[in-house]
Amino acid sequence: MDLRNAVRVRFDHVSIAVESIDRGVEFFQRYFPIAPRHDKQISEQAQGGFLWRDFWLGGAAVELIEELPGRENFITQFIRRHGEGLHHLSYEVDRLAPMAAALRAAGVRIVDEHDFPDGQKTCFISPRSAFGVLIQLWQPLDYDAPRPLPPGDGRARFDHVAIAVNEITAAMEFFRRWFPCEVLNYPIRSSSQGNFTLSHLDAAGFKLEFLGSVGPNTPDDFVRRFIERYGQGMHHVTIDVRDFDAILAKLRADGLRIVGRETNWRGERQFFISPQSAMGVLIQVWDGLGGPGAGSE
């Protein structure tokens, strides 16, 4: 049985572990066009519970998670070990049991599996099995119930999450095996910088970018340095914007750290907001909606 035809899967959100949800929302609200999705609330999904809130940004949902005051939990442990930053990717499935069973049978490590009294179910694919990425699988009450569409005004597009991996082909095959995927491009050398390789997949409605090292003795091998320091995993998020100059000016006026500003061979401009200024998240900002190209490395 081809699991991809037996279980329906769709992308839901990117989750960021933060020390303060309010501070995180204030940051994104100040520099990017966001729209509310769910108000801040308590979840009892995990031992000890936690706070969460999410919002729409450029067609994708972004969730912020925070520990409850006085209750140390997985968020506390994550921030203590890694600092604030990208925590997991979340996908909704129409039937969790057969997918979890197939994953286990294939040797994929499943953790934190829960069935809730109202009928919802969840589990996580361990980063050990998914190239450093923690992946949540969630079975909602009614997969076919109408879902609100993200508002869009053309001012921003959440383009992709980038993942640093040792073997791009192996990482692509993992996602292609377990998720409905469209290959957007196979591994190629970056035309802008030449010091890394990359590929793109649309995985259940969300673009993933895989970053790999070119090889030994590569100048400025940031992929290798990242993996040596942190292990494989989510490296940055990329947001295409229309008001590129205005956003850059506001960030600079506020004293936030900007790195990696350049123009690629297509004439597209880019910069990165340092994780030091963005709750541990490296944010690539492209002039992909206002410039001549489509915002891709």
KARA-V826572 format. One record per pair of residues at least 4 apart in sequence whose C-alpha atoms are under 8 Angstrom apart, sorted by sequence separation. I is the first residue (numbers start at 1). J is the second residue. If there is no record, write none. Layout:
I,J / I,J
This chain:
2,6 / 3,7 / 4,8 / 20,24 / 21,25 / 22,26 / 23,27 / 24,28 / 25,29 / 26,30 / 27,31 / 28,32 / 29,33 / 44,48 / 45,49 / 46,50 / 56,60 / 57,61 / 67,71 / 68,72 / 72,76 / 73,77 / 74,78 / 75,79 / 76,80 / 77,81 / 78,82 / 79,83 / 95,99 / 96,100 / 97,101 / 98,102 / 99,103 / 100,104 / 101,105 / 102,106 / 103,107 / 104,108 / 115,119 / 116,120 / 125,129 / 126,130 / 127,131 / 128,132 / 130,134 / 139,143 / 152,156 / 167,171 / 168,172 / 169,173 / 170,174 / 171,175 / 172,176 / 173,177 / 174,178 / 175,179 / 176,180 / 190,194 / 202,206 / 203,207 / 214,218 / 221,225 / 222,226 / 223,227 / 224,228 / 225,229 / 226,230 / 227,231 / 243,247 / 244,248 / 245,249 / 246,250 / 247,251 / 248,252 / 249,253 / 250,254 / 251,255 / 252,256 / 263,267 / 264,268 / 273,277 / 274,278 / 275,279 / 276,280 / 278,282 / 287,291 / 288,292 / 289,293 / 1,6 / 28,33 / 29,34 / 44,49 / 56,61 / 57,62 / 67,72 / 72,77 / 78,83 / 79,84 / 103,108 / 104,109 / 115,120 / 116,121 / 125,130 / 127,132 / 128,133 / 130,135 / 176,181 / 189,194 / 190,195 / 202,207 / 203,208 / 213,218 / 226,231 / 227,232 / 251,256 / 252,257 / 263,268 / 264,269 / 273,278 / 275,280 / 276,281 / 278,283 / 288,293 / 289,294 / 18,24 / 28,34 / 43,49 / 44,50 / 55,61 / 56,62 / 67,73 / 78,84 / 79,85 / 103,109 / 104,110 / 115,121 / 126,132 / 127,133 / 165,171 / 175,181 / 189,195 / 190,196 / 201,207 / 202,208 / 226,232 / 227,233 / 251,257 / 252,258 / 263,269 / 274,280 / 275,281 / 288,294 / 289,295 / 42,49 / 43,50 / 54,61 / 55,62 / 103,110 / 114,121 / 115,122 / 126,133 / 127,134 / 189,196 / 190,197 / 200,207 / 201,208 / 214,221 / 251,258 / 262,269 / 263,270 / 274,281 / 275,282 / 288,295 / 42,50 / 43,51 / 54,62 / 55,63 / 67,75 / 113,121 / 114,122 / 126,134 / 127,135 / 189,197 / 190,198 / 200,208 / 201,209 / 213,221 / 261,269 / 262,270 / 274,282 / 275,283 / 287,295 / 288,296 / 42,51 / 43,52 / 54,63 / 66,75 / 67,76 / 113,122 / 114,123 / 125,134 / 126,135 / 188,197 / 189,198 / 200,209 / 213,222 / 226,235 / 261,270 / 262,271 / 273,282 / 274,283 / 286,295 / 41,51 / 42,52 / 53,63 / 54,64 / 65,75 / 100,110 / 112,122 / 113,123 / 124,134 / 125,135 / 187,197 / 188,198 / 199,209 / 200,210 / 213,223 / 260,270 / 261,271 / 272,282 / 273,283 / 40,51 / 41,52 / 52,63 / 53,64 / 112,123 / 113,124 / 124,135 / 125,136 / 187,198 / 188,199 / 198,209 / 199,210 / 212,223 / 213,224 / 260,271 / 261,272 / 272,283 / 273,284 / 40,52 / 41,53 / 52,64 / 53,65 / 111,123 / 112,124 / 124,136 / 125,137 / 186,198 / 187,199 / 198,210 / 199,211 / 211,223 / 212,224 / 259,271 / 260,272 / 272,284 / 273,285 / 40,53 / 52,65 / 110,123 / 111,124 / 123,136 / 124,137 / 186,199 / 187,200 / 198,211 / 258,271 / 259,272 / 271,284 / 272,285 / 39,53 / 40,54 / 51,65 / 52,66 / 110,124 / 111,125 / 122,136 / 123,137 / 185,199 / 186,200 / 197,211 / 198,212 / 258,272 / 259,273 / 270,284 / 271,285 / 38,53 / 39,54 / 50,65 / 51,66 / 110,125 / 111,126 / 122,137 / 123,138 / 184,199 / 185,200 / 196,211 / 197,212 / 258,273 / 259,274 / 270,285 / 271,286 / 37,53 / 38,54 / 50,66 / 51,67 / 109,125 / 110,126 / 122,138 / 184,200 / 185,201 / 196,212 / 197,213 / 257,273 / 258,274 / 270,286 / 37,54 / 38,55 / 50,67 / 51,68 / 108,125 / 109,126 / 121,138 / 122,139 / 183,200 / 184,201 / 196,213 / 197,214 / 256,273 / 257,274 / 269,286 / 270,287 / 36,54 / 37,55 / 49,67 / 50,68 / 108,126 / 120,138 / 121,139 / 169,187 / 183,201 / 184,202 / 195,213 / 196,214 / 256,274 / 268,286 / 269,287 / 36,55 / 37,56 / 49,68 / 109,128 / 120,139 / 121,140 / 168,187 / 182,201 / 183,202 / 195,214 / 257,276 / 268,287 / 269,288 / 35,55 / 36,56 / 48,68 / 109,129 / 120,140 / 181,201 / 182,202 / 257,277 / 268,288 / 34,55 / 35,56 / 108,129 / 119,140 / 120,141 / 181,202 / 182,203 / 256,277 / 34,56 / 35,57 / 49,71 / 119,141 / 181,203 / 269,291 / 34,57 / 48,71 / 50,73 / 100,123 / 118,141 / 180,203 / 181,204 / 195,218 / 268,291 / 33,57 / 34,58 / 37,61 / 48,72 / 49,73 / 179,203 / 180,204 / 195,219 / 267,291 / 268,292 / 32,57 / 33,58 / 48,73 / 96,121 / 179,204 / 189,214 / 195,220 / 196,221 / 267,292 / 268,293 / 47,73 / 96,122 / 195,221 / 266,292 / 267,293 / 176,203 / 196,223 / 266,293 / 268,295 / 175,203 / 172,201 / 133,163 / 168,198 / 21,52 / 168,199 / 21,53 / 264,297 / 131,165 / 172,210 / 171,210 / 24,64 / 131,171 / 96,137 / 130,171 / 244,285 / 96,138 / 168,210 / 244,286 / 21,64 / 96,139 / 168,211 / 244,287 / 21,65 / 89,133 / 91,135 / 93,137 / 95,139 / 130,174 / 168,212 / 237,281 / 239,283 / 241,285 / 243,287 / 21,66 / 88,133 / 89,134 / 90,135 / 91,136 / 92,137 / 93,138 / 94,139 / 163,208 / 165,210 / 167,212 / 236,281 / 237,282 / 238,283 / 239,284 / 240,285 / 241,286 / 242,287 / 16,62 / 18,64 / 20,66 / 88,134 / 89,135 / 90,136 / 91,137 / 92,138 / 93,139 / 94,140 / 160,206 / 161,207 / 162,208 / 163,209 / 164,210 / 165,211 / 166,212 / 236,282 / 237,283 / 238,284 / 239,285 / 240,286 / 241,287 / 242,288 / 244,290 / 13,60 / 14,61 / 15,62 / 16,63 / 17,64 / 18,65 / 19,66 / 87,134 / 88,135 / 89,136 / 90,137 / 91,138 / 92,139 / 93,140 / 160,207 / 161,208 / 162,209 / 163,210 / 164,211 / 165,212 / 166,213 / 235,282 / 236,283 / 237,284 / 238,285 / 239,286 / 240,287 / 241,288 / 242,289 / 243,290 / 12,60 / 13,61 / 14,62 / 15,63 / 16,64 / 17,65 / 18,66 / 19,67 / 88,136 / 90,138 / 92,140 / 94,142 / 159,207 / 160,208 / 161,209 / 162,210 / 163,211 / 164,212 / 236,284 / 238,286 / 240,288 / 241,289 / 242,290 / 12,61 / 13,62 / 14,63 / 15,64 / 16,65 / 17,66 / 94,143 / 160,209 / 162,211 / 240,289 / 241,290 / 13,63 / 15,65 / 93,143 / 92,143 / 240,295 / 17,75 / 165,223 / 164,223 / 19,79 / 17,78 / 18,79 / 166,227 / 17,79 / 164,226 / 165,227 / 164,227 / 19,84 / 18,84 / 166,232 / 17,84 / 18,85 / 165,232 / 16,84 / 17,85 / 164,232 / 165,233 / 16,85 / 17,86 / 45,114 / 163,232 / 164,233 / 16,86 / 17,87 / 163,233 / 164,234 / 15,86 / 16,87 / 163,234 / 164,235 / 14,86 / 15,87 / 16,88 / 162,234 / 163,235 / 192,264 / 14,87 / 15,88 / 161,234 / 162,235 / 163,236 / 192,265 / 14,88 / 15,89 / 161,235 / 162,236 / 191,265 / 14,89 / 15,90 / 161,236 / 162,237 / 13,89 / 14,90 / 161,237 / 162,238 / 12,89 / 13,90 / 160,237 / 161,238 / 12,90 / 13,91 / 159,237 / 160,238 / 11,90 / 12,91 / 158,237 / 159,238 / 160,239 / 11,91 / 12,92 / 158,238 / 159,239 / 10,91 / 11,92 / 158,239 / 159,240 / 9,91 / 10,92 / 157,239 / 158,240 / 9,92 / 10,93 / 156,239 / 157,240 / 9,93 / 156,240 / 157,241 / 8,93 / 9,94 / 156,241 / 7,93 / 8,94 / 155,241 / 156,242 / 7,94 / 8,95 / 155,242 / 7,95 / 154,242 / 155,243 / 61,150 / 60,150 / 7,98 / 59,150 / 7,99 / 59,151 / 59,152 / 56,150 / 58,152 / 56,151 / 3,99 / 58,155 / 60,157 / 58,156 / 59,157 / 60,158 / 3,102 / 57,156 / 58,157 / 59,158 / 132,231 / 133,232 / 57,157 / 58,158 / 132,232 / 133,233 / 57,158 / 58,159 / 131,232 / 132,233 / 133,234 / 131,233 / 132,234 / 192,297 / 127,233 / 191,297 / 190,297 / 35,151 / 33,155 / 33,156 / 32,156 / 156,289 / 155,289 / 154,289 / 159,295 / 86,234 / 9,179 / 9,180 / 4,177 / 4,178 / 3,178 / 4,179 / 4,180 / 58,239 / 85,275 / 11,203 / 11,204 / 10,204 / 11,205 / 85,279 / 86,280 / 9,204 / 10,205 / 11,206 / 84,279 / 85,280 / 86,281 / 84,280 / 85,281 / 83,280 / 84,281 / 32,247 / 31,247 / 31,250 / 31,251 / 27,278 / 24,279 / 18,279
